[in-house]
């Protein structure tokens, strides 16, 4: 795999955490707009955001007069709404409360005559303060959020390469605003047992539909107070009893019995001689652990390297 042109940015949870706590809730507001406007897609794929050349984007969403899109610009530090009618609204991103951000976004939509109603409380966080009442979260470090986005750009490219090695059902590489992680998920094609767990402030039937079929999922997460380091993760559902004892790469990867997942600290990848290859080792070996222990069809994997090389002559 060709190396990217620049080094991977340094991410420190202690420097990121306050900004992430605020931006997480801002993305939930924008993500809930996408949830409301898009037709339902299996496993809640219709709600996600995507890494863009300047931040995160909803991509195109329908409304009465055409389509519109909302972008987080973490280079110019703006929230931008554009529509197919040629209208555009912009507002600055700076240390401002969730309530203030919420009011501004919906004022922008009203000026563009885009009618949207959302369930205005966050998911997957405790406490779930209604957006219009949240004056608690109001941090925004422009430098740190740009570094986080720069890391997402690097990771997104590697995840896309990993995704291409599978001919079965596989998700896009997408950003889930509920859990605030970038993820890609492979499916065996078989139905799974009913998902037994509950997630804070999410209906159980949503989670059960998300895990209706066997999955092997991997992603990147900026960390939390109980796990204060940005990290890559990999899990499968259902989880075979011997999944966690399978050999995985690189050597720094480890199994968390408490969380039921494999982890690899982001810093290990960043410091590696070949970060992209190191991350691919983790993605491929943890998928193999899931596929072997759950007896997935080996023919679901594929190698498109020859096509990729040949395309340069097309």
C-alpha positions in Angstrom: 0.0 0.0 0.0 1.4 3.4 -1.0 2.2 5.6 2.0 0.3 8.8 2.4 2.2 12.0 1.9 2.3 13.3 5.5 2.7 11.8 9.0 -0.3 10.9 11.1 -1.3 13.6 13.6 -0.7 13.3 17.3 -3.9 12.8 19.2 -4.1 13.2 23.0 -7.3 12.4 24.8 -6.8 14.9 27.5 -6.4 17.7 24.9 -9.3 16.4 22.8 -11.9 15.4 25.4 -13.7 18.6 26.1 -13.9 19.6 22.4 -15.1 16.0 21.5 -17.8 16.1 24.2 -19.2 19.3 22.5 -18.7 18.3 18.9 -20.2 14.9 19.6 -23.5 16.6 20.5 -23.3 19.0 17.6 -22.9 16.0 15.2 -26.0 14.4 16.9 -28.1 17.4 15.9 -26.9 17.3 12.3 -27.2 13.5 12.3 -30.7 13.6 13.5 -31.6 15.9 10.6 -30.3 13.2 8.3 -32.1 10.5 10.2 -35.4 12.4 9.8 -34.9 13.2 6.1 -33.6 10.0 4.7 -35.5 6.7 4.0 -34.7 4.0 6.5 -31.7 1.9 5.4 -30.8 -1.4 7.1 -28.7 -1.3 10.3 -29.3 2.5 10.5 -26.9 3.2 7.6 -29.2 6.2 6.6 -28.2 8.2 9.7 -24.4 8.3 9.3 -22.0 11.1 8.4 -19.0 10.8 6.1 -15.5 12.0 6.1 -15.1 14.9 3.7 -12.1 16.9 2.3 -12.7 19.5 5.0 -14.5 17.7 7.8 -17.7 15.7 8.1 -20.7 15.7 5.8 -24.2 14.4 5.6 -24.1 14.1 1.8 -27.3 14.9 -0.1 -30.6 14.7 1.7 -34.1 15.2 0.2 -36.5 18.0 1.1 -39.6 19.4 -0.5 -37.8 21.5 -3.1 -34.9 19.2 -4.0 -31.8 18.2 -2.0 -29.6 19.8 0.7 -26.4 19.0 2.5 -24.9 20.0 5.8 -21.1 20.1 6.3 -18.8 20.5 9.3 -15.8 22.4 8.0 -12.9 21.7 10.4 -10.5 23.7 8.3 -12.4 26.9 8.0 -14.3 26.1 11.2 -17.8 26.6 9.9 -21.1 24.7 9.7 -22.4 25.0 6.1 -25.8 24.2 4.6 -26.3 24.3 0.8 -29.3 23.4 -1.3 -30.0 22.5 -4.9 -31.9 25.8 -5.2 -28.6 27.6 -5.0 -29.0 28.8 -1.4 -26.3 28.6 1.2 -26.0 29.4 4.9 -22.8 29.5 7.0 -22.1 29.9 10.7 -18.8 29.9 12.6 -17.7 27.0 14.9 -16.1 28.4 18.1 -16.5 27.7 21.8 -20.3 27.9 21.9 -22.9 25.9 23.8 -24.9 23.0 22.3 -28.1 25.1 22.9 -26.6 28.0 20.9 -25.5 25.8 18.1 -28.9 24.1 18.0 -30.7 27.4 17.7 -28.4 28.7 15.0 -28.7 25.6 12.8 -32.5 25.6 12.8 -32.5 29.3 12.1 -30.4 28.7 9.1 -32.7 25.9 7.9 -35.8 28.2 8.4 -34.1 31.0 6.3 -33.6 28.4 3.5 -37.2 27.2 3.9 -36.2 23.7 4.8 -38.7 22.2 7.2 -37.2 19.6 9.6 -38.3 18.4 13.0 -36.1 16.1 15.1 -36.2 14.4 18.5 -34.1 17.0 20.2 -32.4 14.9 22.8 -29.1 13.0 22.4 -28.6 9.3 22.1 -25.9 7.0 23.7 -24.9 9.6 26.3 -25.8 10.0 29.9 -27.2 12.4 31.0 -29.2 13.2 27.8 -29.7 16.9 28.2 -32.1 18.3 25.6 -30.2 20.2 23.0 -32.0 23.5 23.5 -31.2 23.3 27.2 -27.6 22.3 27.1 -25.4 25.2 28.2 -22.9 22.7 29.8 -21.0 21.6 26.7 -19.4 24.6 25.0 -15.7 23.7 24.2 -14.1 24.0 20.8 -10.4 23.9 20.3 -9.9 24.6 16.6 -6.4 23.1 16.5 -7.4 19.8 18.2 -10.5 19.2 16.2 -8.6 19.7 13.0 -6.0 17.2 14.1 -8.8 14.7 14.8 -10.3 15.3 11.3 -6.8 14.8 9.8 -6.6 11.5 11.5 -10.0 10.5 10.2 -8.9 11.3 6.7 -5.9 8.9 7.1 -8.1 6.2 8.7 -10.9 6.5 6.2 -8.5 5.7 3.4 -7.2 2.6 5.1 -10.8 1.4 6.0 -11.8 1.8 2.4 -8.9 -0.4 1.3 -9.9 -3.0 3.9 -13.5 -2.8 2.8 -12.6 -3.6 -0.8 -11.3 -7.1 0.2 -14.8 -8.5 0.8 -17.4 -9.5 -1.8 -20.2 -10.1 0.7 -22.5 -7.6 2.3 -20.4 -4.8 3.8 -21.3 -1.3 5.1 -19.9 1.9 3.8 -17.1 3.5 5.8 -19.2 5.9 7.8 -19.2 8.0 11.0 -21.8 7.1 13.6 -22.7 10.2 15.6 -24.3 8.3 18.4 -21.1 6.6 19.4 -18.9 9.1 17.7 -16.8 6.6 15.8 -15.7 5.8 12.3 -16.7 2.2 11.4 -17.0 -0.4 8.7 -18.8 -3.7 9.1 -18.8 -7.0 7.3 -21.7 -9.5 7.3 -21.6 -13.3 7.0 -25.1 -13.3 5.4 -26.6 -15.4 8.3 -29.2 -14.2 10.7 -28.0 -13.6 14.3 -29.6 -14.2 17.7 -31.8 -11.4 19.0 -29.5 -8.7 20.3 -29.8 -8.8 24.1 -28.1 -5.6 25.3 -29.5 -2.1 25.8 -27.8 1.1 24.9 -28.5 4.4 26.7 -31.3 6.4 25.1 -31.8 4.2 22.1 -34.9 2.0 21.5 -34.1 -1.7 21.8 -35.7 -2.4 18.5 -33.2 -0.1 16.7 -30.3 -2.0 18.3 -31.9 -5.4 17.5 -32.3 -4.4 13.8 -28.7 -3.1 13.7 -27.5 -6.6 14.9 -30.1 -8.7 13.1 -27.3 -10.5 11.1 -23.9 -11.8 12.0 -21.2 -9.1 11.9 -17.5 -8.4 12.1 -17.1 -4.7 12.8 -14.1 -2.5 13.2 -13.6 1.2 13.8 -11.8 4.1 15.4 -12.9 5.9 18.5 -11.4 9.0 20.3 -11.6 7.4 23.8 -13.5 8.1 27.0 -12.7 8.9 30.6 -12.7 5.1 31.4 -10.5 4.4 28.4 -8.5 7.7 27.9 -6.7 7.0 24.6 -7.8 7.1 20.9 -8.0 3.6 19.7 -9.0 1.2 17.0 -11.4 -1.6 17.9 -12.8 -4.8 16.4 -15.6 -7.0 17.6 -18.1 -9.6 16.2 -21.7 -10.4 17.0 -22.5 -13.0 18.1 -19.2 -13.5 19.9 -17.8 -17.0 19.8 -16.3 -18.2 23.1 -12.8 -18.5 21.7 -12.8 -15.2 19.7 -10.8 -13.3 22.2 -7.9 -15.8 22.4 -7.2 -15.8 18.7 -3.8 -14.4 17.6 -4.0 -10.9 16.2 -1.5 -8.4 14.8 0.4 -6.2 15.6 1.8 -7.4 18.9 0.5 -4.3 20.7 -3.2 -5.2 20.0 -5.0 -6.7 23.0 -8.3 -8.2 24.0 -10.6 -6.4 26.5 -12.6 -9.0 28.4 -14.7 -6.2 29.9 -15.7 -4.7 26.6 -15.6 -7.9 24.5 -13.4 -6.3 21.8 -9.9 -6.2 20.5 -8.2 -2.8 20.7 -5.1 -1.2 19.2 -4.0 2.2 20.5 -3.9 4.9 17.8 -0.5 5.9 18.9 0.9 2.5 18.0 -0.3 3.0 14.4 0.9 6.6 14.3 4.5 5.7 15.5 4.8 2.7 13.2 7.2 2.7 10.2 4.3 2.0 8.0 1.1 3.1 9.7 -1.3 2.0 6.9 0.1 -1.5 6.8 0.1 -1.8 10.6 -3.6 -0.8 10.8 -4.4 -3.2 8.0 -2.7 -6.0 9.9 -5.1 -5.3 12.8 -8.2 -5.1 10.6 -7.3 -8.3 8.7 -6.2 -10.4 11.7 -9.2 -9.5 13.8 -11.6 -10.2 11.0 -9.8 -13.6 10.6 -10.4 -14.2 14.3 -14.1 -13.7 13.8 -14.3 -15.6 10.5 -12.5 -18.6 11.9 -14.3 -18.9 15.2 -17.7 -18.3 13.7 -17.1 -20.4 10.6 -17.7 -17.7 8.0 -17.5 -18.6 4.3 -13.9 -18.2 3.1 -15.1 -17.2 -0.4 -16.4 -13.9 1.0 -12.9 -12.5 0.9 -11.4 -11.3 -2.3 -8.2 -9.7 -3.7 -8.7 -6.9 -6.1 -5.0 -5.9 -6.2 -4.5 -7.0 -9.9 -7.5 -5.0 -11.0 -6.3 -1.9 -9.0 -2.9 -2.1 -10.7 -4.4 -2.8 -14.1 -6.7 0.3 -13.8 -3.7 2.5 -14.1 -3.5 1.5 -17.8 -7.2 2.1 -18.5 
